Amino acid sequence: MAKVRGAIVVDIEKCKGCELCIVACPTQVIAMSTEVNRKGYHYAYMANPEACTGCANCGIVCPDGVITVYKVKVSE
């Protein structure tokens, strides 16, 4: 049986660093970058990609819709 892993893509130039995605993530995958985008905001990124389940909570709570969630089947 194939296992499902998740992955997110954040549009870093549109991310405002509100951190709602961090609170919504049940597996603590997302963190804020120490770098800033062109607007001066710290942006979200996948700090722990192995733990992502693809639950899409982050994409749902993002007020600006800058997070895209993917689910990928991986063989064990």
SVG drawing of the C-alpha trace seen along z (x, -y; Angstrom):
<svg xmlns="http://www.w3.org/2000/svg" viewBox="-10 -46 27 48">
<polyline fill="none" stroke="black" stroke-width="0.4" points="0.0,0.0 1.3,-3.4 1.8,-6.0 0.6,-9.6 2.9,-12.5 2.1,-16.1 4.0,-19.1 3.2,-22.8 4.3,-25.6 4.2,-29.2 4.2,-32.2 6.9,-33.9 6.4,-37.3 2.7,-37.4 3.1,-36.0 2.5,-38.6 3.9,-36.5 0.6,-36.3 1.7,-32.9 -1.9,-31.5 -0.6,-28.5 1.9,-27.7 -0.9,-27.5 -3.1,-25.4 -0.5,-22.8 -1.0,-19.7 2.4,-18.2 4.5,-21.4 5.8,-21.4 5.7,-25.2 8.0,-27.9 8.8,-31.5 11.9,-32.3 14.6,-34.4 14.8,-36.1 12.3,-38.6 10.5,-39.0 10.5,-42.2 7.8,-43.7 9.8,-43.2 7.7,-40.3 9.1,-37.1 7.5,-34.3 6.3,-30.8 8.3,-27.7 8.4,-24.0 10.8,-23.5 10.0,-19.9 8.8,-18.5 9.0,-14.8 6.2,-15.3 3.7,-16.9 0.5,-14.8 -1.1,-17.1 -4.0,-17.9 -4.4,-21.3 -5.2,-23.2 -2.5,-25.7 -4.0,-26.5 -7.5,-26.8 -6.6,-29.3 -4.3,-31.4 -6.1,-34.7 -4.3,-35.6 -4.4,-32.2 -0.7,-32.0 -0.3,-28.3 -0.8,-25.5 -1.0,-22.0 -0.1,-18.8 -0.5,-15.1 2.0,-12.7 1.9,-8.9 5.2,-7.4 6.1,-3.8 7.6,-2.3"/>
</svg>
